[in-house]
Amino acid sequence: MRLPLLSFLIPALLGAAAGPARADPYLVFHDDRAAFESALSGRSESTVVDSDGAFAPDPTLGSVPFVTRSGTIAGESFSYAIYDLQFANAPTGFIQPGVVGDDVGALSGIIVESPAAQSGGVGSGSWGVDSGAVSTSRRSGLLVDFTTAPAAGIGHFGVDLVDFEADVGSEGELRLYAAGALVYSTTFALTPDGGNDSSHFLGVVVDAGAGGVAFDQAVVLVGTSTDRWAADGFTFGVARTPEPGTWALFGLGVLGLSWHLARRRRLLGATETP
């Protein structure tokens, strides 16, 4: 009996379709922390908002070269550092956090505040950071480097941006790196409020089952070289691996396709034999 080719592909297609938004490897959320948290809840991902001592004791206030944080999420150890990045004008798609070169044009000191504030905007977290300098030739940005994380990597990241206005024509940019190499980037527009006192949420969730790659560095860039920023509410957690059932269904589809193609070749060979 000859079985149609689709009969072998259906399990793989069902596996690829399983779970939320499987078609998009990176789900990006603008100004909607509730939707971001709902996506994490639906995927049963452990997460933390680094505020009010939830992750580790809040950092000491004042100007520092960079901020370091260490703590645990669901019993797993994490460490990360926050830098004020001056982004390179000719990026290469590579980054070494804390080292000038490739996508890092320069590094500035950063200011730890309680709460974070910038140009009239005030954050809601117990602590936050403020960009230490403005470059007239490079875009400023927030660089978060997860120096210690579980082997699976970081699967989601969110941040509240204080007085961060990036509208059409001067879009902000989100860039994710894995082991120093760029794996994803996207631009985004945030509606200016005109009064320099607005805050915006930006978040991303990796869907490994749809081909998303976990990361260990995240960069959020302002729209123009004269903009400054402040940020708080850093939110993150370990990457979620695809369900075993998804891989099993996909494997069945691949094996079935291989069997079908091999059988077809045998039949063709038999037909062509004199």
Secondary structure, DSSP 8 states (H G I E B T S, - for coil): ----THHHHHHHHHHHH-STTTT-SEEEEES-HHHHHHHHHHTT---EE--TTSSSS----EEES-EEEEEEETTEEEEEEEEEEEE-SS--SB--TTS-BTTEEEEE-EEEESS-EETTEE-SSS-EEEE----SSS-EEEEEEEEE--TT-EEEEEEEEET----TTS-EEEEEEETTEEEEEEEE-----SSS--EEEEEEEE-GGGT---BSEEEEE-SSTT---EEEEEEEEE-----HHHHHHHHHHHHHHHHHHHHHHHHHHHHH--
